Amino acid sequence: MTGMKYDFDKLIDRHGTGALKTDALQERYGSADLLPLWVADMDFETPPFITEALRRRMEHPIFGYTVEPCDYWQTVMQWIAEHHGWNVKQEWLTYIPGVMKGVGAAINVFVEKDEKVIIQPPVYHPFRFAVEGNARQLVMNPLRENADGSFSIDFENLAEVADNKCRMLLLANPHNPGGRVWGKETLRHLADFCHNHGIIVVSDEIHCDLALWNNRHTPFATVSPEAAQCSITFGAPSKTFNIAGIVSSYAIVPDNTLRRRFFSWLRANEFNEPNLFAPIATVAAFRHGEEWRKQMLRYVEGNIDFVIDFLAKNIPSIKPVRPQASFLVWLDCRALHLTHDQLNDLFVHRAHLALNDGEMFGPSGKGFMRLNVGTTRQILAKALDQLHEAVSNLTNVSSTNFS
């Protein structure tokens, strides 16, 4: 698709399509009349080479049991090698029915009921749900906040909280919600620690193809032999190509012992069998999607710059953290000096915006909001104007008068 210019300014109404982003607003936020800038999918239409591939298959009138296309895993392996320098072997790969389903499966396979799983908040909130929902013990190792708002792993605290009952650590790589691309030395340090302590690292790398401004994603399993021996990696084309509803995730497990245990459990429960459309969409995305991906990332970078410039000029009390990856921006709203309920009231009832509340990512997310900028510049400008008006009105309203 080289030479084709894609239109990321096209407005697409998603209401009434069953889209979580729009059609769950009333249930989640108490109002359907909000600009939805929360759940992590984009408002850009799915690339035409994917929809065309799906359409070709749908022209056949039978949707029965299917086998994986012969070029499925070769295409995935080639994409990973070209983009991340990781020469994955086919036997390391398996389909999984979603990254979080894979996390839940890994917890059930490798962590006993009286054992523990470590997460590093603020972090993707389903990590916590998966641990607690599967009745395993949750251990938190909060990330350190740097002066520029970015995060670092607190290895000193990790050494204190990781006792001999800790069997797994869930890693967001790149980090969600902070957008941090973890460096090789950090990942190597983490691999050494976890390998020495008998801890399996489950690395969620679903945002790996969304590195911005020449940042480079490093797959956790590649940083050392120890990392390869103690890790399970999850990936998917879904975030990058806006096909989350198709569910096209995969697991990569280099270590033979871990792989046998995990893959046999997946096979026994038939979690390793893709739906009809997942391989078709994956092959189309990874075979034809590079030009679309590059143009999309440049547009997202422009959106991030737009947010940063707008807030600096108009709402300096809200400080965005420039992400190194993904279309999610972590907003530091602590200078507004609002309580949790007041901050949500400001965004939802006064600015009429639906963002992710920072505290859902852990206690250290208090005073933050997560903004999805994977939308048109027109929608983003409207949202920021509404936020500007709402914050401006705060000076005329006593904090005790919030609804």
C-alpha positions, 0 to 999 in steps of 0.5 A: 500500500506504499504511496497511498494517503490515508485519511485520519480526519474522517469523522465516523459515528460509532453510536449504535454499533455496539462499540464499547466506547460510545454505547456504554457511556450511559452505563459507565458514566451516567450520561450518553452525551459525552465525547468518548476519549477513554477505552483504548481503541481508536476512532480511525477506520480499520485499514481497507486492506484488512476489511477487503481481506475479511470481505473476500472470505465472507463472500464464501457462504459457509463459516464452518470449522477452519484450520490456520492459514499456512502463511499465518505464523510466518507472517507474524514471525516476519513482522516481529523480526523486521520491527523488533529484531526478534527471531521467534521460532514457530513452535514458540507461538500460539493463538490466544483469545485475547491478551487478558484471557492469556494473563488469566490462563497463565495465572491459573496454570502457574500460580497456586491458590496460596501464591502471589502475583506482582503488579506495578501500579499505576498500571493497566487495571485488568491486571489487578482484576485478573489476579483478584478475580482468580483468587490469587494474592496481589502484591503491589510494587508501585512505580517511581515517578520521575521529575518529568512525569515518566516512571521507573521500576522501583527495584529496591521495593521489589526486593522487599515485597517479593517473598518466596510465595511470589510466582509471577510478575505482570509487566506492561511493556510498553507501559500503560498508562504512562506510555514508557518504553522500557529500556534494555538495562531496566528489562535486563535488571528485571529479568535477572531479579525474576529469574533468580527468584523463580518468578515468571514475567508475563509481558503484555506487549500489545502496544509494541508497534506503537512506539513514537518519535523514533523510540524503540520497543524492546521485547522483554524475552530478548534482553538476556537468556534469563529473560527468555527462560522466565517469560511469557509474551503476549502480542496482537495487531489489535491496538495498532490496526484498530481491530480489537473486536476481532481478537487476534492475540498470540503468545510467545514462550521461548522456554520449553518447560514453560511452553509445555505447561502453558500450551498443553493447558491452552490446548486442553481447553481449546483456547489455542484455536483462532476464530475464523477471522483472526488469522485473516485480519492478522495476515492482512495487517502484518503483510500490508500494514506498514505504510498505514501504521507509519501514517497513523503514528505521525497523526497520533504524534501530531495529536499529542503535540496538539494536546501538550501545546494546548494545555501549556497555553490554556490549562497549565494546571494540567500537565500531560506526560509525553508518551514514548508509545501508544495513543494514550496520554497520562494527564497530571491534574494534581495542581487543580487540588481536587478530590477524586470525586471532584476531578471526575465531576469536572471531566464528566459533568462539567466538561462532558468528557469520558476519560479513564479515571487515574485511580482505576490504575492504582492508588498512585493514579490519584489526581490523574486522568488517561486521555485517548488521543486516537481520534480526529483532530477536530474531536480532540480540539472540541474536547480540549475547548470543553475542558478549558471552559470547565477548568476556567469556571472553577475559579468562580466556583467554590470546591465545596459546591461540586455536585 
